[in-house]
Amino acid sequence: MKRYFAAFIFLVCGVTFGIAQPKISVVSKPKDKKIDVLIDGKLFTSYIYPNTIKKPVLWPVITAGGNEITRQFPLKNKAGERSDHPHHVGIWLNYGDVNGLDFWNNSEAIPKEDAPKYGTIYHESLESARVTDNVGRIIVTCAWKDYQGKKLLKEVTEYNFSVERNARIIDRTTLLEAENEKVNITDNKEGMFAIRVTRELELPASGKVELTDSHGKVTTVDATNDGVAKGNYLSSEGITGEAVWATRARWMKLYGSVNGEKVAIVIFDHPNNPGYPTYWHARGYGLFAANTLGQKVFSKGAEEMNFSIEKGDLATFRYRLAVFSGDPSNEEIEKMAKEFASKI
């Protein structure tokens, strides 16, 4: 494990003198298959790895104002939420074509006869859960396996959780090793680092949508001008709305209001990631994803990457997701982007 840990550069959170810094705590709960991250004693997020989903995720994610920004379906029933895409859970990282297997779309909703076409990411071990310099740090190992249990990739991921003024920050560094054979990660739109958000942060839509009630019953309703979905996208290149899909950008902001609290989610790509600056698989219905590897789809064939990892080699992916209470200016976001980019 030492060579993995040597690859991580830890974030050191600065101290603002005269201002009390929120206290971060990390609590492992192996019986519940989760690790809680608390800020001043209140839940910010949990790393969860239940048997009911096909990859470990961060869920829920909660703002400083106490509002959940992640969709609750399919883990809980909340009235007025969409019931589509049951594989969209919390914050996650996986991909739609890994040696021909679909890790992205896998869920318990997949028919048994189709299961061999899909891959699953299994949590294997918790290597570290601690707080240093008021940064919560979790290091885990996972295995990307096919239907028969053959391992394609060994994953080591470090999560860093910190608070910077009005932003709650999640930094994810993932190392993927092809332990047994070469692994081909073929261009595919279904990837890679993603969050599925609550309905309030969706973009306004027209037409019919399927929403659940508090008991999980699905009802078709007309979403036109329903006044609930009021989110919007803004990219580092100045593109807004649903037009951000299939465009490149260094960062992307999704902003709106949840229960009266102004909220912005900003995802940052890292300059050392393959394919930087990333293409965005960002949809109006609440899927917000950075896909650095799906170039052929997003460029309509003008580009093609077909990333691969040779046997015994490693690939590293770094992302930052910041949850702002309020609406940060472009200048604030650019400052944070520059700071994140400086981390090697």
Contacts in CASP RR format, 6 or more apart in sequence:
PFRMAT RR
TARGET T0000
AUTHOR 0000-0000-0000
METHOD contacts of the structure
MODEL  1
MKRYFAAFIFLVCGVTFGIAQPKISVVSKPKDKKIDVLIDGKLFTSYIYP
NTIKKPVLWPVITAGGNEITRQFPLKNKAGERSDHPHHVGIWLNYGDVNG
LDFWNNSEAIPKEDAPKYGTIYHESLESARVTDNVGRIIVTCAWKDYQGK
KLLKEVTEYNFSVERNARIIDRTTLLEAENEKVNITDNKEGMFAIRVTRE
LELPASGKVELTDSHGKVTTVDATNDGVAKGNYLSSEGITGEAVWATRAR
WMKLYGSVNGEKVAIVIFDHPNNPGYPTYWHARGYGLFAANTLGQKVFSK
GAEEMNFSIEKGDLATFRYRLAVFSGDPSNEEIEKMAKEFASKI
1 127 0 8 1.000
1 141 0 8 1.000
1 156 0 8 1.000
4 156 0 8 1.000
4 175 0 8 1.000
5 127 0 8 1.000
5 139 0 8 1.000
7 173 0 8 1.000
7 175 0 8 1.000
7 314 0 8 1.000
7 316 0 8 1.000
8 139 0 8 1.000
8 158 0 8 1.000
8 173 0 8 1.000
9 343 0 8 1.000
9 344 0 8 1.000
10 132 0 8 1.000
10 135 0 8 1.000
10 137 0 8 1.000
10 160 0 8 1.000
11 135 0 8 1.000
11 160 0 8 1.000
11 162 0 8 1.000
11 171 0 8 1.000
11 343 0 8 1.000
12 133 0 8 1.000
12 135 0 8 1.000
13 21 0 8 1.000
13 133 0 8 1.000
13 134 0 8 1.000
13 135 0 8 1.000
13 162 0 8 1.000
13 163 0 8 1.000
13 164 0 8 1.000
14 133 0 8 1.000
15 21 0 8 1.000
21 134 0 8 1.000
21 163 0 8 1.000
22 39 0 8 1.000
22 40 0 8 1.000
22 134 0 8 1.000
22 163 0 8 1.000
23 39 0 8 1.000
23 40 0 8 1.000
23 41 0 8 1.000
23 134 0 8 1.000
24 37 0 8 1.000
24 38 0 8 1.000
24 39 0 8 1.000
24 131 0 8 1.000
24 134 0 8 1.000
24 135 0 8 1.000
24 136 0 8 1.000
24 161 0 8 1.000
24 162 0 8 1.000
24 163 0 8 1.000
25 36 0 8 1.000
25 37 0 8 1.000
25 38 0 8 1.000
25 39 0 8 1.000
25 41 0 8 1.000
25 131 0 8 1.000
26 35 0 8 1.000
26 36 0 8 1.000
26 37 0 8 1.000
26 38 0 8 1.000
26 129 0 8 1.000
26 130 0 8 1.000
26 131 0 8 1.000
26 136 0 8 1.000
26 137 0 8 1.000
26 138 0 8 1.000
26 161 0 8 1.000
27 35 0 8 1.000
27 36 0 8 1.000
27 38 0 8 1.000
27 129 0 8 1.000
28 35 0 8 1.000
28 126 0 8 1.000
28 129 0 8 1.000
29 35 0 8 1.000
29 36 0 8 1.000
30 126 0 8 1.000
33 48 0 8 1.000
33 49 0 8 1.000
33 50 0 8 1.000
33 51 0 8 1.000
33 123 0 8 1.000
34 46 0 8 1.000
34 47 0 8 1.000
34 48 0 8 1.000
34 49 0 8 1.000
34 50 0 8 1.000
35 46 0 8 1.000
35 47 0 8 1.000
35 126 0 8 1.000
35 129 0 8 1.000
35 138 0 8 1.000
36 43 0 8 1.000
36 46 0 8 1.000
37 43 0 8 1.000
37 44 0 8 1.000
37 45 0 8 1.000
37 46 0 8 1.000
37 47 0 8 1.000
37 136 0 8 1.000
37 138 0 8 1.000
37 161 0 8 1.000
38 44 0 8 1.000
39 64 0 8 1.000
39 163 0 8 1.000
39 168 0 8 1.000
42 62 0 8 1.000
42 66 0 8 1.000
43 60 0 8 1.000
43 62 0 8 1.000
44 61 0 8 1.000
44 62 0 8 1.000
44 161 0 8 1.000
44 168 0 8 1.000
45 58 0 8 1.000
45 59 0 8 1.000
45 60 0 8 1.000
45 61 0 8 1.000
45 62 0 8 1.000
45 91 0 8 1.000
45 161 0 8 1.000
45 170 0 8 1.000
46 58 0 8 1.000
46 59 0 8 1.000
46 60 0 8 1.000
47 56 0 8 1.000
47 57 0 8 1.000
47 58 0 8 1.000
47 138 0 8 1.000
47 140 0 8 1.000
47 159 0 8 1.000
48 56 0 8 1.000
48 57 0 8 1.000
48 58 0 8 1.000
48 59 0 8 1.000
49 56 0 8 1.000
49 122 0 8 1.000
49 123 0 8 1.000
52 75 0 8 1.000
52 108 0 8 1.000
53 75 0 8 1.000
53 87 0 8 1.000
53 89 0 8 1.000
53 107 0 8 1.000
53 108 0 8 1.000
54 87 0 8 1.000
54 103 0 8 1.000
54 106 0 8 1.000
54 107 0 8 1.000
54 108 0 8 1.000
54 118 0 8 1.000
54 119 0 8 1.000
54 120 0 8 1.000
54 121 0 8 1.000
55 92 0 8 1.000
55 94 0 8 1.000
55 103 0 8 1.000
55 106 0 8 1.000
55 120 0 8 1.000
55 121 0 8 1.000
55 142 0 8 1.000
56 92 0 8 1.000
56 121 0 8 1.000
56 123 0 8 1.000
56 140 0 8 1.000
56 142 0 8 1.000
57 89 0 8 1.000
57 90 0 8 1.000
57 91 0 8 1.000
57 92 0 8 1.000
58 90 0 8 1.000
58 91 0 8 1.000
58 92 0 8 1.000
58 159 0 8 1.000
58 170 0 8 1.000
59 70 0 8 1.000
59 75 0 8 1.000
59 89 0 8 1.000
59 90 0 8 1.000
59 91 0 8 1.000
60 68 0 8 1.000
60 70 0 8 1.000
60 72 0 8 1.000
60 90 0 8 1.000
61 68 0 8 1.000
61 69 0 8 1.000
61 70 0 8 1.000
61 90 0 8 1.000
61 91 0 8 1.000
61 170 0 8 1.000
61 195 0 8 1.000
61 323 0 8 1.000
62 68 0 8 1.000
62 69 0 8 1.000
63 69 0 8 1.000
63 168 0 8 1.000
63 258 0 8 1.000
63 261 0 8 1.000
63 263 0 8 1.000
63 323 0 8 1.000
63 325 0 8 1.000
64 166 0 8 1.000
64 168 0 8 1.000
64 325 0 8 1.000
65 261 0 8 1.000
65 325 0 8 1.000
66 261 0 8 1.000
67 258 0 8 1.000
67 259 0 8 1.000
67 261 0 8 1.000
67 263 0 8 1.000
68 198 0 8 1.000
68 258 0 8 1.000
69 195 0 8 1.000
69 197 0 8 1.000
69 198 0 8 1.000
69 201 0 8 1.000
69 258 0 8 1.000
69 263 0 8 1.000
69 265 0 8 1.000
69 323 0 8 1.000
70 90 0 8 1.000
70 91 0 8 1.000
70 195 0 8 1.000
70 196 0 8 1.000
70 197 0 8 1.000
70 198 0 8 1.000
71 78 0 8 1.000
71 81 0 8 1.000
71 82 0 8 1.000
71 88 0 8 1.000
71 89 0 8 1.000
71 90 0 8 1.000
71 196 0 8 1.000
71 197 0 8 1.000
71 198 0 8 1.000
71 199 0 8 1.000
71 286 0 8 1.000
72 78 0 8 1.000
72 81 0 8 1.000
72 198 0 8 1.000
73 81 0 8 1.000
73 82 0 8 1.000
73 83 0 8 1.000
73 86 0 8 1.000
73 212 0 8 1.000
74 83 0 8 1.000
74 86 0 8 1.000
74 89 0 8 1.000
74 107 0 8 1.000
75 89 0 8 1.000
77 212 0 8 1.000
77 213 0 8 1.000
77 214 0 8 1.000
77 215 0 8 1.000
77 216 0 8 1.000
78 212 0 8 1.000
78 214 0 8 1.000
79 211 0 8 1.000
79 212 0 8 1.000
79 213 0 8 1.000
79 214 0 8 1.000
80 199 0 8 1.000
80 211 0 8 1.000
80 212 0 8 1.000
80 213 0 8 1.000
80 228 0 8 1.000
81 198 0 8 1.000
81 199 0 8 1.000
81 211 0 8 1.000
81 212 0 8 1.000
82 199 0 8 1.000
82 202 0 8 1.000
82 209 0 8 1.000
82 210 0 8 1.000
82 211 0 8 1.000
82 212 0 8 1.000
82 285 0 8 1.000
82 286 0 8 1.000
83 210 0 8 1.000
83 211 0 8 1.000
83 212 0 8 1.000
83 216 0 8 1.000
83 218 0 8 1.000
84 210 0 8 1.000
84 285 0 8 1.000
85 196 0 8 1.000
85 287 0 8 1.000
86 107 0 8 1.000
86 108 0 8 1.000
86 109 0 8 1.000
87 104 0 8 1.000
87 105 0 8 1.000
87 106 0 8 1.000
87 107 0 8 1.000
87 109 0 8 1.000
88 194 0 8 1.000
88 196 0 8 1.000
88 287 0 8 1.000
89 196 0 8 1.000
90 195 0 8 1.000
90 196 0 8 1.000
91 170 0 8 1.000
91 193 0 8 1.000
91 194 0 8 1.000
91 195 0 8 1.000
91 321 0 8 1.000
92 193 0 8 1.000
92 194 0 8 1.000
93 157 0 8 1.000
93 172 0 8 1.000
93 174 0 8 1.000
93 192 0 8 1.000
93 193 0 8 1.000
93 194 0 8 1.000
93 317 0 8 1.000
93 319 0 8 1.000
94 103 0 8 1.000
94 104 0 8 1.000
94 121 0 8 1.000
94 144 0 8 1.000
94 191 0 8 1.000
94 192 0 8 1.000
95 103 0 8 1.000
95 104 0 8 1.000
95 185 0 8 1.000
95 188 0 8 1.000
95 190 0 8 1.000
95 191 0 8 1.000
95 192 0 8 1.000
95 293 0 8 1.000
96 102 0 8 1.000
96 103 0 8 1.000
96 104 0 8 1.000
96 105 0 8 1.000
96 188 0 8 1.000
96 190 0 8 1.000
96 191 0 8 1.000
97 185 0 8 1.000
97 186 0 8 1.000
97 187 0 8 1.000
97 188 0 8 1.000
97 190 0 8 1.000
98 119 0 8 1.000
98 144 0 8 1.000
98 152 0 8 1.000
98 153 0 8 1.000
98 183 0 8 1.000
98 184 0 8 1.000
98 185 0 8 1.000
99 146 0 8 1.000
99 152 0 8 1.000
99 183 0 8 1.000
99 184 0 8 1.000
100 184 0 8 1.000
100 186 0 8 1.000
101 117 0 8 1.000
101 118 0 8 1.000
101 119 0 8 1.000
101 146 0 8 1.000
101 152 0 8 1.000
102 117 0 8 1.000
102 118 0 8 1.000
102 119 0 8 1.000
102 190 0 8 1.000
103 118 0 8 1.000
103 119 0 8 1.000
103 120 0 8 1.000
103 121 0 8 1.000
103 144 0 8 1.000
104 188 0 8 1.000
104 190 0 8 1.000
104 191 0 8 1.000
105 118 0 8 1.000
105 190 0 8 1.000
106 118 0 8 1.000
106 119 0 8 1.000
106 120 0 8 1.000
110 118 0 8 1.000
115 147 0 8 1.000
116 146 0 8 1.000
116 147 0 8 1.000
116 148 0 8 1.000
117 147 0 8 1.000
118 147 0 8 1.000
119 144 0 8 1.000
119 145 0 8 1.000
119 146 0 8 1.000
119 147 0 8 1.000
120 144 0 8 1.000
120 145 0 8 1.000
120 147 0 8 1.000
121 142 0 8 1.000
121 143 0 8 1.000
121 144 0 8 1.000
121 145 0 8 1.000
121 155 0 8 1.000
122 142 0 8 1.000
122 143 0 8 1.000
122 145 0 8 1.000
123 140 0 8 1.000
123 142 0 8 1.000
124 140 0 8 1.000
124 141 0 8 1.000
124 142 0 8 1.000
124 143 0 8 1.000
125 140 0 8 1.000
125 141 0 8 1.000
126 138 0 8 1.000
126 139 0 8 1.000
126 140 0 8 1.000
127 139 0 8 1.000
127 140 0 8 1.000
127 141 0 8 1.000
127 156 0 8 1.000
128 137 0 8 1.000
128 138 0 8 1.000
128 139 0 8 1.000
129 137 0 8 1.000
129 138 0 8 1.000
129 139 0 8 1.000
130 136 0 8 1.000
130 137 0 8 1.000
131 137 0 8 1.000
134 162 0 8 1.000
134 163 0 8 1.000
135 160 0 8 1.000
135 161 0 8 1.000
135 162 0 8 1.000
136 159 0 8 1.000
136 160 0 8 1.000
136 161 0 8 1.000
136 162 0 8 1.000
137 158 0 8 1.000
137 159 0 8 1.000
137 160 0 8 1.000
137 161 0 8 1.000
138 158 0 8 1.000
138 159 0 8 1.000
138 161 0 8 1.000
139 156 0 8 1.000
139 157 0 8 1.000
139 158 0 8 1.000
139 159 0 8 1.000
140 156 0 8 1.000
140 157 0 8 1.000
140 159 0 8 1.000
141 154 0 8 1.000
141 155 0 8 1.000
141 156 0 8 1.000
141 157 0 8 1.000
142 154 0 8 1.000
142 155 0 8 1.000
142 156 0 8 1.000
142 157 0 8 1.000
143 151 0 8 1.000
143 153 0 8 1.000
143 154 0 8 1.000
143 155 0 8 1.000
144 151 0 8 1.000
144 152 0 8 1.000
144 153 0 8 1.000
144 154 0 8 1.000
144 155 0 8 1.000
144 176 0 8 1.000
145 151 0 8 1.000
145 152 0 8 1.000
146 152 0 8 1.000
150 180 0 8 1.000
151 179 0 8 1.000
151 180 0 8 1.000
152 178 0 8 1.000
152 180 0 8 1.000
152 181 0 8 1.000
152 183 0 8 1.000
153 176 0 8 1.000
153 177 0 8 1.000
153 178 0 8 1.000
153 179 0 8 1.000
153 183 0 8 1.000
153 309 0 8 1.000
154 176 0 8 1.000
154 177 0 8 1.000
154 179 0 8 1.000
155 174 0 8 1.000
155 175 0 8 1.000
155 176 0 8 1.000
155 177 0 8 1.000
156 174 0 8 1.000
156 175 0 8 1.000
156 177 0 8 1.000
157 172 0 8 1.000
157 173 0 8 1.000
157 174 0 8 1.000
157 175 0 8 1.000
158 172 0 8 1.000
158 173 0 8 1.000
159 170 0 8 1.000
159 171 0 8 1.000
159 172 0 8 1.000
160 169 0 8 1.000
160 170 0 8 1.000
160 171 0 8 1.000
160 173 0 8 1.000
161 168 0 8 1.000
161 169 0 8 1.000
161 170 0 8 1.000
161 171 0 8 1.000
162 168 0 8 1.000
162 169 0 8 1.000
162 171 0 8 1.000
163 169 0 8 1.000
164 322 0 8 1.000
164 336 0 8 1.000
166 324 0 8 1.000
166 325 0 8 1.000
166 326 0 8 1.000
166 328 0 8 1.000
167 322 0 8 1.000
167 323 0 8 1.000
167 324 0 8 1.000
167 325 0 8 1.000
167 328 0 8 1.000
167 336 0 8 1.000
168 322 0 8 1.000
168 323 0 8 1.000
168 325 0 8 1.000
169 320 0 8 1.000
169 321 0 8 1.000
169 322 0 8 1.000
169 323 0 8 1.000
170 320 0 8 1.000
170 321 0 8 1.000
170 322 0 8 1.000
170 323 0 8 1.000
171 318 0 8 1.000
171 319 0 8 1.000
171 320 0 8 1.000
171 340 0 8 1.000
171 343 0 8 1.000
172 193 0 8 1.000
172 317 0 8 1.000
172 318 0 8 1.000
172 319 0 8 1.000
172 320 0 8 1.000
172 321 0 8 1.000
173 316 0 8 1.000
173 317 0 8 1.000
173 318 0 8 1.000
174 316 0 8 1.000
174 317 0 8 1.000
174 318 0 8 1.000
175 314 0 8 1.000
175 315 0 8 1.000
175 316 0 8 1.000
176 183 0 8 1.000
176 309 0 8 1.000
176 314 0 8 1.000
176 315 0 8 1.000
176 316 0 8 1.000
176 317 0 8 1.000
177 309 0 8 1.000
177 312 0 8 1.000
177 313 0 8 1.000
177 314 0 8 1.000
178 309 0 8 1.000
178 310 0 8 1.000
178 311 0 8 1.000
178 312 0 8 1.000
178 313 0 8 1.000
179 311 0 8 1.000
179 312 0 8 1.000
180 311 0 8 1.000
181 311 0 8 1.000
182 308 0 8 1.000
182 309 0 8 1.000
182 310 0 8 1.000
182 311 0 8 1.000
183 308 0 8 1.000
183 309 0 8 1.000
184 306 0 8 1.000
184 307 0 8 1.000
184 308 0 8 1.000
185 293 0 8 1.000
185 306 0 8 1.000
185 307 0 8 1.000
185 308 0 8 1.000
185 309 0 8 1.000
186 306 0 8 1.000
187 293 0 8 1.000
187 294 0 8 1.000
187 295 0 8 1.000
187 296 0 8 1.000
187 297 0 8 1.000
187 304 0 8 1.000
187 305 0 8 1.000
187 306 0 8 1.000
188 293 0 8 1.000
188 294 0 8 1.000
188 297 0 8 1.000
189 281 0 8 1.000
189 291 0 8 1.000
189 294 0 8 1.000
189 297 0 8 1.000
189 298 0 8 1.000
190 281 0 8 1.000
190 291 0 8 1.000
191 281 0 8 1.000
191 289 0 8 1.000
191 291 0 8 1.000
191 293 0 8 1.000
191 294 0 8 1.000
192 289 0 8 1.000
192 290 0 8 1.000
192 291 0 8 1.000
192 292 0 8 1.000
192 293 0 8 1.000
192 317 0 8 1.000
193 267 0 8 1.000
193 289 0 8 1.000
193 290 0 8 1.000
193 317 0 8 1.000
193 319 0 8 1.000
193 321 0 8 1.000
194 281 0 8 1.000
194 287 0 8 1.000
194 288 0 8 1.000
194 289 0 8 1.000
194 290 0 8 1.000
195 265 0 8 1.000
195 267 0 8 1.000
195 288 0 8 1.000
195 289 0 8 1.000
195 321 0 8 1.000
196 286 0 8 1.000
196 287 0 8 1.000
196 288 0 8 1.000
197 254 0 8 1.000
197 265 0 8 1.000
197 286 0 8 1.000
197 288 0 8 1.000
198 258 0 8 1.000
199 211 0 8 1.000
199 228 0 8 1.000
199 229 0 8 1.000
200 228 0 8 1.000
200 229 0 8 1.000
200 230 0 8 1.000
200 231 0 8 1.000
200 256 0 8 1.000
200 257 0 8 1.000
200 258 0 8 1.000
200 259 0 8 1.000
201 229 0 8 1.000
201 231 0 8 1.000
201 254 0 8 1.000
201 255 0 8 1.000
201 256 0 8 1.000
201 258 0 8 1.000
201 263 0 8 1.000
201 265 0 8 1.000
201 286 0 8 1.000
202 228 0 8 1.000
202 229 0 8 1.000
202 231 0 8 1.000
202 284 0 8 1.000
202 285 0 8 1.000
202 286 0 8 1.000
203 229 0 8 1.000
203 231 0 8 1.000
203 232 0 8 1.000
203 233 0 8 1.000
203 241 0 8 1.000
203 242 0 8 1.000
203 284 0 8 1.000
203 285 0 8 1.000
203 286 0 8 1.000
204 225 0 8 1.000
204 227 0 8 1.000
204 229 0 8 1.000
204 230 0 8 1.000
204 231 0 8 1.000
205 223 0 8 1.000
205 224 0 8 1.000
205 229 0 8 1.000
205 284 0 8 1.000
205 285 0 8 1.000
206 223 0 8 1.000
206 224 0 8 1.000
206 225 0 8 1.000
207 222 0 8 1.000
207 223 0 8 1.000
207 224 0 8 1.000
208 220 0 8 1.000
208 221 0 8 1.000
208 222 0 8 1.000
208 223 0 8 1.000
209 220 0 8 1.000
209 221 0 8 1.000
209 223 0 8 1.000
209 285 0 8 1.000
210 218 0 8 1.000
210 219 0 8 1.000
210 220 0 8 1.000
210 221 0 8 1.000
211 218 0 8 1.000
211 219 0 8 1.000
211 220 0 8 1.000
211 221 0 8 1.000
212 218 0 8 1.000
212 219 0 8 1.000
213 219 0 8 1.000
223 229 0 8 1.000
230 256 0 8 1.000
230 257 0 8 1.000
231 254 0 8 1.000
231 255 0 8 1.000
231 256 0 8 1.000
232 240 0 8 1.000
232 241 0 8 1.000
232 254 0 8 1.000
232 255 0 8 1.000
232 256 0 8 1.000
233 239 0 8 1.000
233 240 0 8 1.000
233 241 0 8 1.000
233 242 0 8 1.000
233 244 0 8 1.000
233 252 0 8 1.000
233 253 0 8 1.000
233 254 0 8 1.000
233 282 0 8 1.000
233 284 0 8 1.000
234 240 0 8 1.000
234 241 0 8 1.000
234 244 0 8 1.000
234 252 0 8 1.000
234 253 0 8 1.000
234 255 0 8 1.000
235 244 0 8 1.000
235 247 0 8 1.000
235 249 0 8 1.000
235 251 0 8 1.000
235 252 0 8 1.000
235 253 0 8 1.000
235 280 0 8 1.000
236 249 0 8 1.000
236 250 0 8 1.000
236 251 0 8 1.000
236 252 0 8 1.000
236 277 0 8 1.000
236 333 0 8 1.000
236 334 0 8 1.000
236 337 0 8 1.000
237 247 0 8 1.000
237 248 0 8 1.000
237 249 0 8 1.000
239 247 0 8 1.000
239 249 0 8 1.000
241 284 0 8 1.000
242 283 0 8 1.000
242 284 0 8 1.000
244 252 0 8 1.000
244 280 0 8 1.000
244 282 0 8 1.000
245 280 0 8 1.000
245 281 0 8 1.000
245 282 0 8 1.000
245 283 0 8 1.000
246 279 0 8 1.000
246 280 0 8 1.000
246 281 0 8 1.000
246 297 0 8 1.000
246 298 0 8 1.000
246 299 0 8 1.000
247 279 0 8 1.000
247 280 0 8 1.000
247 298 0 8 1.000
248 277 0 8 1.000
248 278 0 8 1.000
248 279 0 8 1.000
248 280 0 8 1.000
249 269 0 8 1.000
249 277 0 8 1.000
249 278 0 8 1.000
249 280 0 8 1.000
250 268 0 8 1.000
250 269 0 8 1.000
250 276 0 8 1.000
250 277 0 8 1.000
250 337 0 8 1.000
251 266 0 8 1.000
251 267 0 8 1.000
251 268 0 8 1.000
251 269 0 8 1.000
251 333 0 8 1.000
251 337 0 8 1.000
252 266 0 8 1.000
252 267 0 8 1.000
252 280 0 8 1.000
252 282 0 8 1.000
252 288 0 8 1.000
252 290 0 8 1.000
253 264 0 8 1.000
253 265 0 8 1.000
253 266 0 8 1.000
253 328 0 8 1.000
253 333 0 8 1.000
254 264 0 8 1.000
254 265 0 8 1.000
254 266 0 8 1.000
254 282 0 8 1.000
254 288 0 8 1.000
255 262 0 8 1.000
255 263 0 8 1.000
255 264 0 8 1.000
255 265 0 8 1.000
255 327 0 8 1.000
256 262 0 8 1.000
256 263 0 8 1.000
256 264 0 8 1.000
256 327 0 8 1.000
257 263 0 8 1.000
261 325 0 8 1.000
261 326 0 8 1.000
262 325 0 8 1.000
262 326 0 8 1.000
262 327 0 8 1.000
263 323 0 8 1.000
263 324 0 8 1.000
263 325 0 8 1.000
263 326 0 8 1.000
264 323 0 8 1.000
264 324 0 8 1.000
264 326 0 8 1.000
264 327 0 8 1.000
264 328 0 8 1.000
265 288 0 8 1.000
265 321 0 8 1.000
265 322 0 8 1.000
265 323 0 8 1.000
265 324 0 8 1.000
266 321 0 8 1.000
266 322 0 8 1.000
266 324 0 8 1.000
266 328 0 8 1.000
266 333 0 8 1.000
266 336 0 8 1.000
267 288 0 8 1.000
267 290 0 8 1.000
267 319 0 8 1.000
267 320 0 8 1.000
267 321 0 8 1.000
268 319 0 8 1.000
268 320 0 8 1.000
268 321 0 8 1.000
268 322 0 8 1.000
268 336 0 8 1.000
268 337 0 8 1.000
268 340 0 8 1.000
268 341 0 8 1.000
269 276 0 8 1.000
269 277 0 8 1.000
269 278 0 8 1.000
269 290 0 8 1.000
269 292 0 8 1.000
269 319 0 8 1.000
270 276 0 8 1.000
270 317 0 8 1.000
270 318 0 8 1.000
270 319 0 8 1.000
270 320 0 8 1.000
270 340 0 8 1.000
270 341 0 8 1.000
270 343 0 8 1.000
271 341 0 8 1.000
272 316 0 8 1.000
272 318 0 8 1.000
272 344 0 8 1.000
273 292 0 8 1.000
273 316 0 8 1.000
273 317 0 8 1.000
273 318 0 8 1.000
273 319 0 8 1.000
274 292 0 8 1.000
274 293 0 8 1.000
274 305 0 8 1.000
274 307 0 8 1.000
274 315 0 8 1.000
274 317 0 8 1.000
275 292 0 8 1.000
275 293 0 8 1.000
275 295 0 8 1.000
275 305 0 8 1.000
276 292 0 8 1.000
278 290 0 8 1.000
278 291 0 8 1.000
278 292 0 8 1.000
279 290 0 8 1.000
279 291 0 8 1.000
279 292 0 8 1.000
279 294 0 8 1.000
279 295 0 8 1.000
279 298 0 8 1.000
279 299 0 8 1.000
280 289 0 8 1.000
280 290 0 8 1.000
280 291 0 8 1.000
281 287 0 8 1.000
281 289 0 8 1.000
281 290 0 8 1.000
281 291 0 8 1.000
281 298 0 8 1.000
282 288 0 8 1.000
282 289 0 8 1.000
290 319 0 8 1.000
291 298 0 8 1.000
292 317 0 8 1.000
293 305 0 8 1.000
293 307 0 8 1.000
294 305 0 8 1.000
295 303 0 8 1.000
295 304 0 8 1.000
295 305 0 8 1.000
296 303 0 8 1.000
296 304 0 8 1.000
296 305 0 8 1.000
296 306 0 8 1.000
307 315 0 8 1.000
309 315 0 8 1.000
318 343 0 8 1.000
320 336 0 8 1.000
320 340 0 8 1.000
322 336 0 8 1.000
END
